[in-house]
Amino acid sequence: MEGVSDFIADFTDFELIDISNRKLKIGFIGFGLIGGSIARALKKLGNSFYLIAYDYHRDKPSADLRMALDDGVLDYITVSLDEKLPECDIIFLCAPVLSNIEYLSKLKPLIPADCILTDVGSVKGNIHTAVEELDMTAQFIGGHPMTGSEKTGYANSYALLLENAYYILTPTDKTPRSKLALLYSLVKRMGSIPVILDAREHDLITAAISHLPHIIAAQLVNLVRDCDDKSEKMKALAAGGFKDITRIASSSAIMWQNICLTNADDIKRLLDLYIDYLKRASDALSSMDGDFLFNMFETAGEYRSSIPNSSIGLLKKMFVLNVDIVDEAGAIATVATLLASNAISIKNIGIIHNREFEEGVLRIEFYDEESLSKAAALLGRYNYRIYERK
């Protein structure tokens, strides 16, 4: 049996298999933003998937699942784990991390050995440990689509949420290559970029670039809240940089509670290091150490600028333009109409107000690189000033 290191060594050219002619039955336990987006992406590929979701709401059926059934995204809703789910080729665990672990023991006596069990949690160590204890390593492949939104629930899901997003797969030492190839190919067909990692390495990486930033954002918001006066001047004036770096503080509280509790060791190790880095900055302010402060900002700026806006590294690719607009009624509508009339779809749009730009700047995010290029060329022809996203 191949080990994880064998898969990691050749993941860049890992084999794809043709699944276009296979009618796959796929189950979902948990059906919010990520589960719903995966289901939408699969249905967008055609009718070769039969999608089943488990509804744990015994007394009152889930409105989200009923909506998905009405949308044609789901084919069947079951209220029992032993109905339909044992027939699935793949089951996605899309509940909070701790809940996903609880479902493992319930599913073990129900699902056949050839069923692939995967999850979408952003912590892999705990669930891998549970899988080993339950002797389910031959059918489990950890998964983590590195995408999301501060919004939650099926109503906010969409297929393009997965487009160009890194999708981490963490097989076990007993994962058959055929199972990994099937899930890898499915992820690829959904438009994501599959990357194979060891579960322990995954948790350290995500602790640094995802989990710790959420704690920092949350506590920065709490600091401002607690330091504000009764007239809430800080809140009223908060904009620009503050809102940019604290946007993720609006994410699901229960999800991030689960993440912190299941990746506590890696997060605490990095958090303690970060506190030490902040202490150095505090000491530099006390001693008026200008050289340290300059070097702190310079090295951070250089490294931040070196992070590519491309499919390299473990950050989701973004397609963003910043556009100068005049401060007058209808300015945003004019740009939006111009893009729409040329069949260019907008993913997100909003005004940036900070010292980096003299006037108001319109930030426009697109779904793909082709749309970004077309928009830049079109707006340039109409003499709009364009800023490339760094």
C-alpha positions in Angstrom: 0.0 0.0 0.0 1.3 3.4 -0.9 1.9 6.0 1.8 0.8 9.7 1.7 4.3 10.7 0.8 4.0 8.7 -2.5 0.9 10.7 -3.4 2.4 14.1 -2.4 5.6 13.4 -4.5 3.6 13.3 -7.7 0.5 15.3 -7.0 1.3 17.9 -9.6 0.7 15.4 -12.4 -1.6 13.0 -10.5 -3.6 10.9 -12.9 -7.1 12.0 -13.9 -9.8 9.4 -14.6 -12.8 9.9 -16.9 -15.9 10.1 -14.8 -18.1 11.8 -17.4 -19.8 8.5 -18.2 -20.4 7.3 -14.6 -23.6 7.9 -12.7 -22.3 8.7 -9.3 -24.4 8.8 -6.2 -23.1 11.4 -3.8 -24.4 12.0 -0.3 -24.1 15.1 2.0 -24.3 15.3 5.7 -24.5 19.0 6.5 -25.6 21.3 3.7 -24.7 24.9 4.2 -22.5 27.2 2.2 -19.8 24.7 1.2 -22.0 21.6 0.9 -24.5 23.6 -1.2 -21.7 25.0 -3.4 -20.3 21.6 -4.0 -23.7 20.2 -4.9 -24.4 23.2 -7.3 -21.0 22.7 -9.0 -21.7 19.0 -9.5 -25.2 19.7 -11.0 -23.7 22.3 -13.3 -21.6 19.5 -14.8 -24.7 17.7 -16.0 -27.0 14.9 -15.0 -24.4 12.3 -14.2 -24.8 12.8 -10.4 -27.6 11.7 -8.1 -27.3 13.9 -5.0 -28.7 12.9 -1.6 -28.7 15.0 1.6 -29.3 13.9 5.2 -31.8 16.0 7.2 -31.2 15.6 11.0 -34.1 18.0 11.8 -36.6 15.4 12.9 -39.4 17.7 14.0 -39.2 20.4 11.5 -37.7 19.7 8.0 -34.8 21.9 6.9 -35.8 24.9 4.9 -32.4 24.9 3.2 -32.7 21.2 2.0 -36.3 21.8 0.8 -35.1 24.8 -1.1 -32.3 22.8 -2.7 -34.7 20.1 -3.7 -37.0 22.7 -5.3 -34.0 24.2 -7.1 -33.2 20.8 -8.6 -29.8 20.8 -6.8 -30.7 17.8 -4.7 -32.5 14.7 -5.9 -33.5 13.2 -2.5 -33.6 14.1 1.2 -33.4 11.4 3.8 -34.1 11.6 7.5 -32.3 8.4 8.3 -28.6 7.6 7.9 -29.4 4.0 6.8 -31.6 5.2 3.9 -30.0 5.9 0.5 -26.6 7.0 2.0 -25.3 3.4 2.1 -25.8 3.3 -1.7 -23.5 6.3 -2.2 -20.1 6.2 -4.0 -19.0 9.3 -2.1 -20.3 11.0 1.1 -19.3 14.5 1.9 -19.3 15.4 5.7 -20.1 19.2 5.6 -21.2 19.7 9.2 -19.0 21.6 11.8 -15.7 19.8 12.5 -16.7 18.2 15.7 -20.0 17.0 14.3 -18.3 15.4 11.3 -16.2 13.3 13.8 -19.3 12.2 15.6 -20.9 11.0 12.3 -18.0 8.6 11.6 -19.0 5.9 14.2 -22.6 6.2 13.0 -21.7 5.6 9.4 -19.1 2.8 9.9 -21.6 0.0 10.1 -23.8 1.4 7.3 -21.5 2.2 4.4 -19.7 -0.4 2.2 -16.0 -0.6 1.9 -15.9 0.9 -1.6 -17.7 4.1 -0.5 -15.4 7.1 -0.3 -15.9 9.2 2.9 -14.5 12.7 2.8 -15.1 15.9 4.7 -14.7 19.7 4.1 -13.4 20.8 7.4 -10.4 23.2 7.7 -8.8 21.0 10.4 -7.6 17.5 9.5 -5.6 16.1 12.4 -8.6 15.2 14.7 -10.7 13.6 12.1 -7.8 11.6 10.8 -7.1 10.4 14.4 -10.8 9.3 14.8 -10.7 7.6 11.4 -7.6 5.6 12.5 -9.3 4.6 15.8 -12.3 3.4 13.9 -10.2 1.5 11.3 -11.8 3.5 8.5 -8.5 4.6 6.9 -9.0 2.6 3.7 -12.1 4.7 2.7 -11.4 8.1 4.2 -9.8 11.0 2.3 -9.7 14.3 4.2 -10.8 17.3 2.2 -10.6 21.1 2.6 -11.9 23.5 -0.1 -10.0 26.7 0.6 -12.8 29.0 -0.2 -15.8 30.5 1.6 -17.5 33.7 2.7 -18.5 35.5 5.8 -22.0 34.6 4.7 -23.4 31.2 5.6 -26.1 28.7 4.6 -27.3 27.1 1.4 -29.0 30.3 0.3 -25.6 31.9 -0.1 -24.0 29.0 -1.9 -23.1 29.1 -5.6 -21.1 26.8 -7.9 -18.4 29.4 -8.7 -17.4 29.6 -5.0 -15.2 26.6 -5.9 -13.8 28.0 -9.1 -10.0 28.3 -9.0 -10.0 27.6 -5.3 -7.4 25.3 -3.9 -9.0 22.1 -2.6 -6.7 20.2 -0.2 -6.9 16.4 -0.1 -5.3 14.5 2.8 -5.3 10.8 2.1 -4.3 8.2 4.7 -1.4 5.7 4.4 -4.1 3.1 3.4 -6.0 5.1 0.9 -6.2 3.1 -2.4 -4.8 5.1 -5.3 -8.1 4.4 -7.2 -10.2 6.1 -4.6 -7.9 9.2 -4.5 -7.9 9.3 -8.3 -11.7 9.4 -8.3 -12.0 12.2 -5.7 -9.1 14.1 -7.3 -10.8 13.9 -10.7 -14.1 15.0 -9.2 -12.5 18.0 -7.5 -10.8 19.0 -10.8 -14.0 18.7 -12.8 -15.7 21.0 -10.3 -13.2 23.7 -11.3 -11.1 23.6 -8.1 -7.3 23.0 -7.9 -6.6 19.8 -6.0 -3.5 19.7 -3.9 -2.4 16.6 -1.9 -0.9 17.2 1.6 -0.2 15.3 4.7 -2.8 16.0 7.4 -0.3 17.3 9.9 1.3 19.6 7.4 -2.1 20.9 6.3 -3.1 21.9 9.9 0.1 23.8 10.5 -0.3 25.7 7.2 -3.9 26.6 7.7 -3.2 27.6 11.4 -0.8 30.2 10.0 -2.7 31.5 7.0 -6.3 31.1 8.1 -7.0 30.2 11.7 -4.7 32.7 13.4 -5.9 35.6 11.1 -9.4 34.9 12.2 -8.5 35.1 15.9 -6.5 38.3 15.3 -9.5 39.9 13.4 -12.0 38.9 16.1 -9.9 40.2 18.9 -9.1 43.4 17.1 -12.8 44.0 16.7 -13.4 43.2 20.3 -10.6 45.6 21.3 -12.1 48.5 19.4 -15.6 47.6 20.8 -14.3 47.7 24.4 -12.2 50.8 23.9 -14.9 52.8 22.2 -16.8 55.5 24.1 -20.6 55.8 24.5 -21.0 57.9 21.3 -19.2 55.1 19.4 -16.8 57.4 17.5 -14.4 54.5 16.7 -17.3 52.5 15.2 -18.5 55.5 13.2 -15.1 56.2 11.8 -14.0 52.6 11.2 -13.4 52.1 7.5 -10.6 51.4 5.0 -7.9 49.3 6.5 -9.8 48.4 9.7 -12.7 47.0 7.8 -10.4 45.2 5.3 -8.5 43.3 7.9 -11.5 42.5 10.1 -13.9 41.4 7.4 -13.4 37.7 8.4 -14.5 38.4 11.9 -18.1 38.2 10.6 -17.7 34.5 9.9 -19.7 31.7 11.7 -18.9 31.7 15.4 -19.7 28.0 15.9 -17.6 27.0 12.9 -14.5 28.9 14.2 -15.1 27.7 17.7 -14.9 24.2 16.4 -11.8 24.9 14.3 -10.0 26.4 17.3 -10.8 23.5 19.6 -9.7 20.9 17.0 -6.5 22.6 16.0 -5.6 24.2 19.3 -1.9 23.1 19.5 -0.8 24.5 16.1 -2.9 27.7 16.6 -1.5 28.3 20.1 2.0 27.7 19.0 1.7 30.4 16.2 -0.4 32.7 18.4 2.3 32.7 21.1 4.9 33.5 18.4 2.6 36.3 17.1 2.3 37.7 20.6 6.1 37.8 20.8 6.2 39.7 17.5 3.7 42.2 18.9 5.8 42.5 22.0 8.8 43.4 19.9 6.8 46.1 18.2 5.6 47.4 21.6 9.2 47.5 22.9 10.3 49.4 19.7 7.6 52.0 20.4 8.7 52.3 24.0 12.4 52.9 23.0 11.5 54.9 19.9 13.4 52.4 17.8 12.8 53.9 14.4 15.1 51.4 12.6 13.1 48.4 13.9 9.8 50.0 13.0 11.0 50.9 9.5 12.4 47.4 9.0 9.2 45.8 10.3 7.0 47.6 7.8 9.5 47.2 4.9 10.1 43.5 5.3 6.3 42.9 5.7 5.6 45.0 2.6 8.1 43.1 0.5 6.8 39.7 1.5 3.2 40.7 1.2 3.9 42.0 -2.4 5.6 38.8 -3.2 2.4 36.8 -2.6 1.2 36.1 -6.1 -2.3 36.8 -7.4 -2.1 33.5 -9.2 -2.6 29.8 -8.9 0.6 29.4 -6.9 0.8 29.0 -3.1 -2.2 28.2 -1.0 -4.3 31.3 -1.5 -7.4 31.4 -3.6 -6.9 33.3 -6.8 -8.8 36.6 -7.0 -9.7 38.6 -10.1 -9.9 42.2 -8.9 -9.7 45.7 -10.5 -9.7 49.0 -8.6 -11.2 51.8 -10.8 -11.2 55.5 -10.1 -14.7 57.0 -10.2 -16.0 60.5 -9.9 -18.0 61.3 -6.7 -21.4 61.8 -8.2 -24.8 60.0 -8.4 -24.9 57.1 -10.8 -21.1 56.6 -11.1 -21.3 53.0 -9.9 -24.4 52.3 -12.1 -22.6 53.6 -15.2 -19.6 51.2 -14.7 -21.9 48.3 -13.9 -24.1 48.9 -16.9 -21.1 49.2 -19.2 -19.8 45.8 -18.0 -23.2 44.2 -18.2 -23.9 45.5 -21.7 -20.7 43.7 -22.8 -21.7 40.4 -21.1 -19.1 40.7 -18.3 -20.3 39.3 -15.1 -19.4 40.9 -11.7 -18.8 38.7 -8.7 -18.6 41.6 -6.2 -18.5 45.3 -6.2 -17.9 48.0 -3.6 -16.4 51.4 -2.8 -12.9 51.7 -1.2 -12.3 54.8 0.9 -8.8 55.0 2.3 -5.6 57.1 2.0 -4.2 54.9 -0.8 -6.5 56.6 -3.3 -7.2 60.3 -3.6 -10.8 59.8 -4.7 -13.3 57.1 -4.2 -12.2 53.9 -5.9 -14.5 51.2 -7.1 -13.3 47.6 -6.3 -14.7 45.1 -8.7 -14.2 41.4 -8.4 -14.8 39.0 -11.3 -15.3 35.2 -11.5 -12.4 34.5 -13.9 -9.2 35.9 -15.5 -10.9 36.3 -18.9 -13.6 38.5 -17.4 -10.9 40.6 -15.6 -8.9 41.1 -18.8 -12.0 42.1 -20.8 -13.2 44.5 -18.1 -9.7 46.2 -17.9 -9.5 46.6 -21.7 -13.1 47.9 -21.9 -12.8 50.4 -19.0 -9.5 51.6 -20.3 -11.1 52.4 -23.7 -13.5 54.6 -21.8 -10.6 56.4 -20.1 -11.2 55.0 -16.6 -8.0 54.8 -14.5 -7.3 51.2 -13.5 -5.3 50.0 -10.5 -4.1 46.4 -10.6 -4.7 44.4 -7.4 -1.5 43.7 -5.5 
